[in-house]
Amino acid sequence: TNDVRKENATNRKVLELIETQTDISLSEIADRLGVSYKTVQRAIADLKKTNVIERIGGRKKGYWSIKEKREKNI
């Protein structure tokens, strides 16, 4: 359960960064949160899977779109 709680906290922090800067890269998120790139990839995958965010466009010129406002379980 501790891992799940930590994962939810990471997902929440990633989402908060995306809300403030929609064109942020995964590397920038990892740097700002002080976590590994892989951790950010996992969080992004979770957020996509739960239909919270989606990527519009490519890596360079794309941005994140928040599909649903934050729910309590994220």
HTML snippet that shows the backbone in 3Dmol.js (N, CA, C, O; Angstrom):
<script src="https://3Dmol.org/build/3Dmol-min.js"></script>
<div id="view" style="width:600px;height:400px;position:relative"></div>
<script>
const pdb = `
ATOM      1  N   THR A   1       0.822  -1.216   0.000  1.00  0.00           N
ATOM      2  CA  THR A   1       0.000   0.000   0.000  1.00  0.00           C
ATOM      3  C   THR A   1       0.853   1.263   0.000  1.00  0.00           C
ATOM      4  O   THR A   1       0.449   2.285  -0.555  1.00  0.00           O
ATOM      5  N   ASN A   2       2.025   1.200   0.616  1.00  0.00           N
ATOM      6  CA  ASN A   2       2.897   2.371   0.646  1.00  0.00           C
ATOM      7  C   ASN A   2       3.347   2.741  -0.764  1.00  0.00           C
ATOM      8  O   ASN A   2       3.426   3.922  -1.103  1.00  0.00           O
ATOM      9  N   ASP A   3       3.643   1.727  -1.592  1.00  0.00           N
ATOM     10  CA  ASP A   3       4.045   1.986  -2.980  1.00  0.00           C
ATOM     11  C   ASP A   3       2.922   2.659  -3.754  1.00  0.00           C
ATOM     12  O   ASP A   3       3.168   3.573  -4.542  1.00  0.00           O
ATOM     13  N   VAL A   4       1.707   2.217  -3.536  1.00  0.00           N
ATOM     14  CA  VAL A   4       0.550   2.803  -4.226  1.00  0.00           C
ATOM     15  C   VAL A   4       0.378   4.255  -3.812  1.00  0.00           C
ATOM     16  O   VAL A   4       0.113   5.113  -4.654  1.00  0.00           O
ATOM     17  N   ARG A   5       0.526   4.536  -2.525  1.00  0.00           N
ATOM     18  CA  ARG A   5       0.395   5.911  -2.035  1.00  0.00           C
ATOM     19  C   ARG A   5       1.462   6.815  -2.638  1.00  0.00           C
ATOM     20  O   ARG A   5       1.187   7.949  -3.031  1.00  0.00           O
ATOM     21  N   LYS A   6       2.691   6.289  -2.703  1.00  0.00           N
ATOM     22  CA  LYS A   6       3.804   7.050  -3.284  1.00  0.00           C
ATOM     23  C   LYS A   6       3.541   7.308  -4.772  1.00  0.00           C
ATOM     24  O   LYS A   6       3.801   8.397  -5.283  1.00  0.00           O
ATOM     25  N   GLU A   7       3.015   6.274  -5.457  1.00  0.00           N
ATOM     26  CA  GLU A   7       2.690   6.397  -6.881  1.00  0.00           C
ATOM     27  C   GLU A   7       1.616   7.463  -7.106  1.00  0.00           C
ATOM     28  O   GLU A   7       1.731   8.272  -8.026  1.00  0.00           O
ATOM     29  N   ASN A   8       0.573   7.467  -6.271  1.00  0.00           N
ATOM     30  CA  ASN A   8      -0.482   8.464  -6.398  1.00  0.00           C
ATOM     31  C   ASN A   8       0.050   9.868  -6.156  1.00  0.00           C
ATOM     32  O   ASN A   8      -0.355  10.812  -6.835  1.00  0.00           O
ATOM     33  N   ALA A   9       0.948  10.011  -5.202  1.00  0.00           N
ATOM     34  CA  ALA A   9       1.539  11.319  -4.912  1.00  0.00           C
ATOM     35  C   ALA A   9       2.361  11.789  -6.113  1.00  0.00           C
ATOM     36  O   ALA A   9       2.309  12.962  -6.482  1.00  0.00           O
ATOM     37  N   THR A  10       3.104  10.890  -6.710  1.00  0.00           N
ATOM     38  CA  THR A  10       3.899  11.234  -7.901  1.00  0.00           C
ATOM     39  C   THR A  10       2.977  11.628  -9.042  1.00  0.00           C
ATOM     40  O   THR A  10       3.216  12.630  -9.715  1.00  0.00           O
ATOM     41  N   ASN A  11       1.928  10.851  -9.266  1.00  0.00           N
ATOM     42  CA  ASN A  11       0.971  11.173 -10.333  1.00  0.00           C
ATOM     43  C   ASN A  11       0.375  12.553 -10.118  1.00  0.00           C
ATOM     44  O   ASN A  11       0.221  13.318 -11.071  1.00  0.00           O
ATOM     45  N   ARG A  12       0.041  12.877  -8.885  1.00  0.00           N
ATOM     46  CA  ARG A  12      -0.555  14.179  -8.555  1.00  0.00           C
ATOM     47  C   ARG A  12       0.434  15.310  -8.853  1.00  0.00           C
ATOM     48  O   ARG A  12       0.064  16.338  -9.421  1.00  0.00           O
ATOM     49  N   LYS A  13       1.692  15.106  -8.462  1.00  0.00           N
ATOM     50  CA  LYS A  13       2.720  16.133  -8.701  1.00  0.00           C
ATOM     51  C   LYS A  13       2.965  16.328 -10.194  1.00  0.00           C
ATOM     52  O   LYS A  13       3.120  17.455 -10.664  1.00  0.00           O
ATOM     53  N   VAL A  14       2.998  15.216 -10.936  1.00  0.00           N
ATOM     54  CA  VAL A  14       3.183  15.296 -12.391  1.00  0.00           C
ATOM     55  C   VAL A  14       2.017  16.073 -13.003  1.00  0.00           C
ATOM     56  O   VAL A  14       2.223  16.944 -13.849  1.00  0.00           O
ATOM     57  N   LEU A  15       0.813  15.761 -12.581  1.00  0.00           N
ATOM     58  CA  LEU A  15      -0.377  16.443 -13.103  1.00  0.00           C
ATOM     59  C   LEU A  15      -0.347  17.934 -12.775  1.00  0.00           C
ATOM     60  O   LEU A  15      -0.713  18.762 -13.609  1.00  0.00           O
ATOM     61  N   GLU A  16       0.084  18.273 -11.573  1.00  0.00           N
ATOM     62  CA  GLU A  16       0.177  19.692 -11.185  1.00  0.00           C
ATOM     63  C   GLU A  16       1.158  20.442 -12.086  1.00  0.00           C
ATOM     64  O   GLU A  16       0.887  21.569 -12.500  1.00  0.00           O
ATOM     65  N   LEU A  17       2.299  19.816 -12.387  1.00  0.00           N
ATOM     66  CA  LEU A  17       3.268  20.456 -13.276  1.00  0.00           C
ATOM     67  C   LEU A  17       2.689  20.630 -14.677  1.00  0.00           C
ATOM     68  O   LEU A  17       2.879  21.670 -15.307  1.00  0.00           O
ATOM     69  N   ILE A  18       1.989  19.621 -15.159  1.00  0.00           N
ATOM     70  CA  ILE A  18       1.376  19.701 -16.490  1.00  0.00           C
ATOM     71  C   ILE A  18       0.309  20.797 -16.520  1.00  0.00           C
ATOM     72  O   ILE A  18       0.160  21.494 -17.524  1.00  0.00           O
ATOM     73  N   GLU A  19      -0.431  20.948 -15.424  1.00  0.00           N
ATOM     74  CA  GLU A  19      -1.455  21.995 -15.365  1.00  0.00           C
ATOM     75  C   GLU A  19      -0.834  23.386 -15.482  1.00  0.00           C
ATOM     76  O   GLU A  19      -1.416  24.278 -16.098  1.00  0.00           O
ATOM     77  N   THR A  20       0.342  23.571 -14.893  1.00  0.00           N
ATOM     78  CA  THR A  20       0.976  24.891 -14.923  1.00  0.00           C
ATOM     79  C   THR A  20       1.766  25.133 -16.197  1.00  0.00           C
ATOM     80  O   THR A  20       1.961  26.281 -16.596  1.00  0.00           O
ATOM     81  N   GLN A  21       2.224  24.065 -16.843  1.00  0.00           N
ATOM     82  CA  GLN A  21       3.018  24.207 -18.069  1.00  0.00           C
ATOM     83  C   GLN A  21       2.688  23.044 -19.005  1.00  0.00           C
ATOM     84  O   GLN A  21       3.281  21.971 -18.898  1.00  0.00           O
ATOM     85  N   THR A  22       1.740  23.260 -19.924  1.00  0.00           N
ATOM     86  CA  THR A  22       1.253  22.161 -20.768  1.00  0.00           C
ATOM     87  C   THR A  22       2.278  21.639 -21.764  1.00  0.00           C
ATOM     88  O   THR A  22       2.134  20.526 -22.271  1.00  0.00           O
ATOM     89  N   ASP A  23       3.310  22.426 -22.051  1.00  0.00           N
ATOM     90  CA  ASP A  23       4.311  21.959 -23.017  1.00  0.00           C
ATOM     91  C   ASP A  23       5.566  21.384 -22.352  1.00  0.00           C
ATOM     92  O   ASP A  23       6.609  21.260 -22.995  1.00  0.00           O
ATOM     93  N   ILE A  24       5.465  21.037 -21.083  1.00  0.00           N
ATOM     94  CA  ILE A  24       6.615  20.508 -20.342  1.00  0.00           C
ATOM     95  C   ILE A  24       6.995  19.116 -20.850  1.00  0.00           C
ATOM     96  O   ILE A  24       6.129  18.321 -21.215  1.00  0.00           O
ATOM     97  N   SER A  25       8.286  18.835 -20.869  1.00  0.00           N
ATOM     98  CA  SER A  25       8.764  17.517 -21.319  1.00  0.00           C
ATOM     99  C   SER A  25       8.906  16.572 -20.122  1.00  0.00           C
ATOM    100  O   SER A  25       8.936  16.998 -18.968  1.00  0.00           O
ATOM    101  N   LEU A  26       8.992  15.291 -20.432  1.00  0.00           N
ATOM    102  CA  LEU A  26       9.155  14.302 -19.366  1.00  0.00           C
ATOM    103  C   LEU A  26      10.466  14.528 -18.620  1.00  0.00           C
ATOM    104  O   LEU A  26      10.525  14.352 -17.403  1.00  0.00           O
ATOM    105  N   SER A  27      11.516  14.916 -19.340  1.00  0.00           N
ATOM    106  CA  SER A  27      12.805  15.187 -18.698  1.00  0.00           C
ATOM    107  C   SER A  27      12.704  16.352 -17.725  1.00  0.00           C
ATOM    108  O   SER A  27      13.254  16.303 -16.624  1.00  0.00           O
ATOM    109  N   GLU A  28      11.992  17.407 -18.141  1.00  0.00           N
ATOM    110  CA  GLU A  28      11.810  18.572 -17.259  1.00  0.00           C
ATOM    111  C   GLU A  28      11.021  18.182 -16.003  1.00  0.00           C
ATOM    112  O   GLU A  28      11.338  18.622 -14.898  1.00  0.00           O
ATOM    113  N   ILE A  29       9.994  17.355 -16.190  1.00  0.00           N
ATOM    114  CA  ILE A  29       9.198  16.907 -15.037  1.00  0.00           C
ATOM    115  C   ILE A  29      10.089  16.136 -14.073  1.00  0.00           C
ATOM    116  O   ILE A  29      10.055  16.367 -12.864  1.00  0.00           O
ATOM    117  N   ALA A  30      10.893  15.212 -14.618  1.00  0.00           N
ATOM    118  CA  ALA A  30      11.794  14.405 -13.786  1.00  0.00           C
ATOM    119  C   ALA A  30      12.759  15.304 -13.010  1.00  0.00           C
ATOM    120  O   ALA A  30      12.981  15.097 -11.817  1.00  0.00           O
ATOM    121  N   ASP A  31      13.334  16.309 -13.693  1.00  0.00           N
ATOM    122  CA  ASP A  31      14.269  17.234 -13.043  1.00  0.00           C
ATOM    123  C   ASP A  31      13.580  18.014 -11.920  1.00  0.00           C
ATOM    124  O   ASP A  31      14.109  18.121 -10.814  1.00  0.00           O
ATOM    125  N   ARG A  32      12.420  18.545 -12.212  1.00  0.00           N
ATOM    126  CA  ARG A  32      11.725  19.373 -11.219  1.00  0.00           C
ATOM    127  C   ARG A  32      11.278  18.582  -9.999  1.00  0.00           C
ATOM    128  O   ARG A  32      11.296  19.093  -8.879  1.00  0.00           O
ATOM    129  N   LEU A  33      10.878  17.334 -10.219  1.00  0.00           N
ATOM    130  CA  LEU A  33      10.403  16.521  -9.097  1.00  0.00           C
ATOM    131  C   LEU A  33      11.521  15.747  -8.410  1.00  0.00           C
ATOM    132  O   LEU A  33      11.331  15.197  -7.325  1.00  0.00           O
ATOM    133  N   GLY A  34      12.683  15.709  -9.047  1.00  0.00           N
ATOM    134  CA  GLY A  34      13.802  14.968  -8.464  1.00  0.00           C
ATOM    135  C   GLY A  34      13.581  13.469  -8.489  1.00  0.00           C
ATOM    136  O   GLY A  34      14.003  12.753  -7.581  1.00  0.00           O
ATOM    137  N   VAL A  35      12.915  12.997  -9.538  1.00  0.00           N
ATOM    138  CA  VAL A  35      12.679  11.561  -9.692  1.00  0.00           C
ATOM    139  C   VAL A  35      13.274  11.122 -11.032  1.00  0.00           C
ATOM    140  O   VAL A  35      13.696  11.955 -11.833  1.00  0.00           O
ATOM    141  N   SER A  36      13.303   9.823 -11.264  1.00  0.00           N
ATOM    142  CA  SER A  36      13.878   9.315 -12.509  1.00  0.00           C
ATOM    143  C   SER A  36      12.922   9.518 -13.677  1.00  0.00           C
ATOM    144  O   SER A  36      11.715   9.684 -13.500  1.00  0.00           O
ATOM    145  N   TYR A  37      13.491   9.499 -14.860  1.00  0.00           N
ATOM    146  CA  TYR A  37      12.710   9.614 -16.091  1.00  0.00           C
ATOM    147  C   TYR A  37      11.691   8.472 -16.158  1.00  0.00           C
ATOM    148  O   TYR A  37      10.548   8.670 -16.570  1.00  0.00           O
ATOM    149  N   LYS A  38      12.118   7.288 -15.753  1.00  0.00           N
ATOM    150  CA  LYS A  38      11.254   6.095 -15.768  1.00  0.00           C
ATOM    151  C   LYS A  38      10.043   6.287 -14.845  1.00  0.00           C
ATOM    152  O   LYS A  38       8.933   5.877 -15.184  1.00  0.00           O
ATOM    153  N   THR A  39      10.254   6.902 -13.695  1.00  0.00           N
ATOM    154  CA  THR A  39       9.157   7.177 -12.761  1.00  0.00           C
ATOM    155  C   THR A  39       8.129   8.092 -13.410  1.00  0.00           C
ATOM    156  O   THR A  39       6.924   7.889 -13.266  1.00  0.00           O
ATOM    157  N   VAL A  40       8.616   9.100 -14.126  1.00  0.00           N
ATOM    158  CA  VAL A  40       7.722  10.034 -14.820  1.00  0.00           C
ATOM    159  C   VAL A  40       6.967   9.299 -15.928  1.00  0.00           C
ATOM    160  O   VAL A  40       5.770   9.517 -16.116  1.00  0.00           O
ATOM    161  N   GLN A  41       7.664   8.431 -16.660  1.00  0.00           N
ATOM    162  CA  GLN A  41       6.999   7.655 -17.712  1.00  0.00           C
ATOM    163  C   GLN A  41       5.855   6.822 -17.140  1.00  0.00           C
ATOM    164  O   GLN A  41       4.776   6.747 -17.727  1.00  0.00           O
ATOM    165  N   ARG A  42       6.101   6.200 -15.993  1.00  0.00           N
ATOM    166  CA  ARG A  42       5.069   5.385 -15.342  1.00  0.00           C
ATOM    167  C   ARG A  42       3.873   6.240 -14.940  1.00  0.00           C
ATOM    168  O   ARG A  42       2.724   5.859 -15.162  1.00  0.00           O
ATOM    169  N   ALA A  43       4.155   7.405 -14.345  1.00  0.00           N
ATOM    170  CA  ALA A  43       3.085   8.302 -13.911  1.00  0.00           C
ATOM    171  C   ALA A  43       2.257   8.777 -15.105  1.00  0.00           C
ATOM    172  O   ALA A  43       1.028   8.809 -15.045  1.00  0.00           O
ATOM    173  N   ILE A  44       2.942   9.144 -16.192  1.00  0.00           N
ATOM    174  CA  ILE A  44       2.252   9.592 -17.407  1.00  0.00           C
ATOM    175  C   ILE A  44       1.389   8.461 -17.959  1.00  0.00           C
ATOM    176  O   ILE A  44       0.249   8.690 -18.364  1.00  0.00           O
ATOM    177  N   ALA A  45       1.926   7.246 -17.976  1.00  0.00           N
ATOM    178  CA  ALA A  45       1.166   6.087 -18.468  1.00  0.00           C
ATOM    179  C   ALA A  45      -0.099   5.883 -17.638  1.00  0.00           C
ATOM    180  O   ALA A  45      -1.167   5.613 -18.187  1.00  0.00           O
ATOM    181  N   ASP A  46       0.022   6.013 -16.315  1.00  0.00           N
ATOM    182  CA  ASP A  46      -1.139   5.883 -15.428  1.00  0.00           C
ATOM    183  C   ASP A  46      -2.175   6.960 -15.720  1.00  0.00           C
ATOM    184  O   ASP A  46      -3.370   6.678 -15.801  1.00  0.00           O
ATOM    185  N   LEU A  47      -1.704   8.201 -15.878  1.00  0.00           N
ATOM    186  CA  LEU A  47      -2.614   9.319 -16.122  1.00  0.00           C
ATOM    187  C   LEU A  47      -3.308   9.175 -17.478  1.00  0.00           C
ATOM    188  O   LEU A  47      -4.475   9.541 -17.624  1.00  0.00           O
ATOM    189  N   LYS A  48      -2.594   8.644 -18.462  1.00  0.00           N
ATOM    190  CA  LYS A  48      -3.204   8.400 -19.774  1.00  0.00           C
ATOM    191  C   LYS A  48      -4.221   7.265 -19.675  1.00  0.00           C
ATOM    192  O   LYS A  48      -5.320   7.349 -20.224  1.00  0.00           O
ATOM    193  N   LYS A  49      -3.836   6.202 -18.966  1.00  0.00           N
ATOM    194  CA  LYS A  49      -4.695   5.020 -18.847  1.00  0.00           C
ATOM    195  C   LYS A  49      -6.011   5.356 -18.140  1.00  0.00           C
ATOM    196  O   LYS A  49      -7.060   4.806 -18.474  1.00  0.00           O
ATOM    197  N   THR A  50      -5.946   6.255 -17.170  1.00  0.00           N
ATOM    198  CA  THR A  50      -7.150   6.645 -16.435  1.00  0.00           C
ATOM    199  C   THR A  50      -7.863   7.821 -17.106  1.00  0.00           C
ATOM    200  O   THR A  50      -8.791   8.406 -16.547  1.00  0.00           O
ATOM    201  N   ASN A  51      -7.407   8.154 -18.323  1.00  0.00           N
ATOM    202  CA  ASN A  51      -8.069   9.162 -19.150  1.00  0.00           C
ATOM    203  C   ASN A  51      -8.060  10.562 -18.533  1.00  0.00           C
ATOM    204  O   ASN A  51      -9.013  11.323 -18.702  1.00  0.00           O
ATOM    205  N   VAL A  52      -6.992  10.895 -17.826  1.00  0.00           N
ATOM    206  CA  VAL A  52      -6.875  12.209 -17.206  1.00  0.00           C
ATOM    207  C   VAL A  52      -6.171  13.183 -18.161  1.00  0.00           C
ATOM    208  O   VAL A  52      -6.544  14.353 -18.254  1.00  0.00           O
ATOM    209  N   ILE A  53      -5.155  12.688 -18.865  1.00  0.00           N
ATOM    210  CA  ILE A  53      -4.405  13.546 -19.788  1.00  0.00           C
ATOM    211  C   ILE A  53      -4.237  12.847 -21.124  1.00  0.00           C
ATOM    212  O   ILE A  53      -4.394  11.631 -21.234  1.00  0.00           O
ATOM    213  N   GLU A  54      -3.916  13.637 -22.133  1.00  0.00           N
ATOM    214  CA  GLU A  54      -3.501  13.073 -23.413  1.00  0.00           C
ATOM    215  C   GLU A  54      -2.473  14.001 -24.035  1.00  0.00           C
ATOM    216  O   GLU A  54      -2.420  15.192 -23.732  1.00  0.00           O
ATOM    217  N   ARG A  55      -1.666  13.435 -24.903  1.00  0.00           N
ATOM    218  CA  ARG A  55      -0.644  14.221 -25.593  1.00  0.00           C
ATOM    219  C   ARG A  55      -1.204  14.641 -26.946  1.00  0.00           C
ATOM    220  O   ARG A  55      -1.689  13.811 -27.715  1.00  0.00           O
ATOM    221  N   ILE A  56      -1.132  15.925 -27.224  1.00  0.00           N
ATOM    222  CA  ILE A  56      -1.550  16.468 -28.507  1.00  0.00           C
ATOM    223  C   ILE A  56      -0.282  16.862 -29.260  1.00  0.00           C
ATOM    224  O   ILE A  56       0.493  17.685 -28.774  1.00  0.00           O
ATOM    225  N   GLY A  57      -0.064  16.288 -30.431  1.00  0.00           N
ATOM    226  CA  GLY A  57       1.137  16.604 -31.196  1.00  0.00           C
ATOM    227  C   GLY A  57       2.316  15.756 -30.784  1.00  0.00           C
ATOM    228  O   GLY A  57       2.183  14.809 -30.009  1.00  0.00           O
ATOM    229  N   GLY A  58       3.473  16.108 -31.314  1.00  0.00           N
ATOM    230  CA  GLY A  58       4.683  15.315 -31.091  1.00  0.00           C
ATOM    231  C   GLY A  58       5.493  15.775 -29.895  1.00  0.00           C
ATOM    232  O   GLY A  58       5.059  16.619 -29.111  1.00  0.00           O
ATOM    233  N   ARG A  59       6.670  15.205 -29.776  1.00  0.00           N
ATOM    234  CA  ARG A  59       7.548  15.513 -28.646  1.00  0.00           C
ATOM    235  C   ARG A  59       7.998  16.969 -28.622  1.00  0.00           C
ATOM    236  O   ARG A  59       7.980  17.619 -27.577  1.00  0.00           O
ATOM    237  N   LYS A  60       8.393  17.462 -29.766  1.00  0.00           N
ATOM    238  CA  LYS A  60       8.976  18.810 -29.823  1.00  0.00           C
ATOM    239  C   LYS A  60       7.939  19.917 -29.689  1.00  0.00           C
ATOM    240  O   LYS A  60       8.095  20.827 -28.874  1.00  0.00           O
ATOM    241  N   LYS A  61       6.888  19.838 -30.486  1.00  0.00           N
ATOM    242  CA  LYS A  61       5.935  20.942 -30.531  1.00  0.00           C
ATOM    243  C   LYS A  61       4.585  20.595 -29.924  1.00  0.00           C
ATOM    244  O   LYS A  61       3.636  21.374 -30.013  1.00  0.00           O
ATOM    245  N   GLY A  62       4.504  19.433 -29.312  1.00  0.00           N
ATOM    246  CA  GLY A  62       3.240  18.991 -28.728  1.00  0.00           C
ATOM    247  C   GLY A  62       3.004  19.589 -27.351  1.00  0.00           C
ATOM    248  O   GLY A  62       3.842  20.314 -26.815  1.00  0.00           O
ATOM    249  N   TYR A  63       1.848  19.270 -26.796  1.00  0.00           N
ATOM    250  CA  TYR A  63       1.508  19.729 -25.454  1.00  0.00           C
ATOM    251  C   TYR A  63       0.569  18.720 -24.805  1.00  0.00           C
ATOM    252  O   TYR A  63       0.009  17.849 -25.471  1.00  0.00           O
ATOM    253  N   TRP A  64       0.412  18.852 -23.514  1.00  0.00           N
ATOM    254  CA  TRP A  64      -0.462  17.972 -22.753  1.00  0.00           C
ATOM    255  C   TRP A  64      -1.844  18.600 -22.642  1.00  0.00           C
ATOM    256  O   TRP A  64      -1.975  19.801 -22.408  1.00  0.00           O
ATOM    257  N   SER A  65      -2.855  17.790 -22.811  1.00  0.00           N
ATOM    258  CA  SER A  65      -4.228  18.243 -22.644  1.00  0.00           C
ATOM    259  C   SER A  65      -4.820  17.504 -21.457  1.00  0.00           C
ATOM    260  O   SER A  65      -4.763  16.276 -21.389  1.00  0.00           O
ATOM    261  N   ILE A  66      -5.387  18.253 -20.524  1.00  0.00           N
ATOM    262  CA  ILE A  66      -6.015  17.645 -19.360  1.00  0.00           C
ATOM    263  C   ILE A  66      -7.476  17.393 -19.705  1.00  0.00           C
ATOM    264  O   ILE A  66      -8.245  18.328 -19.927  1.00  0.00           O
ATOM    265  N   LYS A  67      -7.846  16.114 -19.747  1.00  0.00           N
ATOM    266  CA  LYS A  67      -9.167  15.725 -20.209  1.00  0.00           C
ATOM    267  C   LYS A  67     -10.223  15.861 -19.116  1.00  0.00           C
ATOM    268  O   LYS A  67     -11.349  16.285 -19.374  1.00  0.00           O
ATOM    269  N   GLU A  68      -9.848  15.498 -17.905  1.00  0.00           N
ATOM    270  CA  GLU A  68     -10.796  15.570 -16.799  1.00  0.00           C
ATOM    271  C   GLU A  68     -10.138  16.313 -15.660  1.00  0.00           C
ATOM    272  O   GLU A  68      -8.935  16.185 -15.431  1.00  0.00           O
ATOM    273  N   LYS A  69     -10.913  17.072 -14.963  1.00  0.00           N
ATOM    274  CA  LYS A  69     -10.359  17.734 -13.790  1.00  0.00           C
ATOM    275  C   LYS A  69     -10.005  16.682 -12.752  1.00  0.00           C
ATOM    276  O   LYS A  69     -10.561  15.584 -12.735  1.00  0.00           O
ATOM    277  N   ARG A  70      -9.087  17.036 -11.910  1.00  0.00           N
ATOM    278  CA  ARG A  70      -8.534  16.135 -10.931  1.00  0.00           C
ATOM    279  C   ARG A  70      -9.609  15.481 -10.068  1.00  0.00           C
ATOM    280  O   ARG A  70     -10.543  16.134  -9.602  1.00  0.00           O
ATOM    281  N   GLU A  71      -9.453  14.191  -9.873  1.00  0.00           N
ATOM    282  CA  GLU A  71     -10.356  13.452  -8.987  1.00  0.00           C
ATOM    283  C   GLU A  71      -9.578  13.096  -7.726  1.00  0.00           C
ATOM    284  O   GLU A  71      -8.350  13.174  -7.687  1.00  0.00           O
ATOM    285  N   LYS A  72     -10.312  12.709  -6.714  1.00  0.00           N
ATOM    286  CA  LYS A  72      -9.683  12.415  -5.420  1.00  0.00           C
ATOM    287  C   LYS A  72      -8.735  11.219  -5.479  1.00  0.00           C
ATOM    288  O   LYS A  72      -7.776  11.160  -4.710  1.00  0.00           O
ATOM    289  N   ASN A  73      -8.986  10.267  -6.377  1.00  0.00           N
ATOM    290  CA  ASN A  73      -8.193   9.037  -6.387  1.00  0.00           C
ATOM    291  C   ASN A  73      -6.886   9.148  -7.157  1.00  0.00           C
ATOM    292  O   ASN A  73      -6.190   8.147  -7.322  1.00  0.00           O
ATOM    293  N   ILE A  74      -6.537  10.330  -7.631  1.00  0.00           N
ATOM    294  CA  ILE A  74      -5.270  10.491  -8.352  1.00  0.00           C
ATOM    295  C   ILE A  74      -4.203  10.954  -7.379  1.00  0.00           C
ATOM    296  O   ILE A  74      -3.054  11.154  -7.772  1.00  0.00           O
TER     297      ILE A  74
END
`;
const viewer = $3Dmol.createViewer("view");
viewer.addModel(pdb, "pdb");
viewer.setStyle({}, {cartoon: {color: "spectrum"}});
viewer.zoomTo();
viewer.render();
</script>
